[in-house]
Amino acid sequence: MRLLVIWAMLGALGTACTREPAPTVQVASAPTATAVSSAASPEPTGSTAPPSRSFLADGCPPGQHEVGRWKRIEPATLTGDQRSSLNNSPCSWDVSVRDGVAIAEAYGDAPPSVPPGFRLPTRWGPARVVERGRAGFLVGFNHGEWGGALNWYSDSGSSRGELLNDNVVDLLAVPNGFIVLTGLSHLGSDEGRATELVDTGTVFRIGRSADLGSAPRAAILERDGAAIVATTVGMSRISPSFQVTRLLSSSWGRFYPVSLALDGTTAYVGMRGIVAKIELGAATPTETWFSPLALE
């Protein structure tokens, strides 16, 4: 009995001397750059700068517009926030020249018409461009970072093979065949090429090729057969002998040119939110931007 009493007393003493565990202190680790970016709040807090608003957030104003009546913008005066605002804009302009007047309207990236009965591969997504030559049909694919190709098909739709393994941006019809514009600007990489495709009437044959130095975005042919190409870094000309000349250096990568028009020696480039006017006839080509609204 005495032993049981002593054991109970020792148990009570042990319970009285036991401490509650100290609360765990949460130490905040420094977030990575990615975490900081993803955690940014849309509402400004403290010294955090508010995000840039999308320019023309509701899309392009409907209808056709005379570019010359728009507000004039000097590219060198744009702030970083204004450039970000253009980059986020849901409006892209399709520009053309009619009777000497530059006209802009909302750009619609409609898929090309594929002849019925053609069974196209699916790994590169839908066709980007379809053109018919004397030797058959050309179908270009452009699935961005996942690749692309230029394929040849007979008039009946049977595959005749792959001509190029690259992202096809456009096909320009010239007297002896086509100029194929390929390339991609993605994650710091910016590459582009122009390739001659000779149409013999029975086969398509790869001809000359030239490095554009940047991914092509839009292109148009001049009367002499030369091609004017808007890239992510400006404008270049591909001569009929396949020599590439840089006409203008500009930072268009964030504004994604989608259309190009010529009026003599004046070029117009439709981009996100703006249309650029380039005077190519000057000793040093000049660039001016136009927009239907002032950038805030």
JODAPE-V596376 format. One line per field, one symbol per residue. burial: 1 if it has 24 or more other ideal C-beta (glycine too) atoms within 12 Angstrom, else 0. Layout:
burial=???
//
This chain:
burial=00000000000000000000000000000000000000000000000000010011000100001010010010100100011111101011111110000111111000010100010100010011111110111111110000011111100000000111011111110100111111111000001111111110000101110101111111111100011111111111111001010011011111111111111001111111111111010000101111111010
//
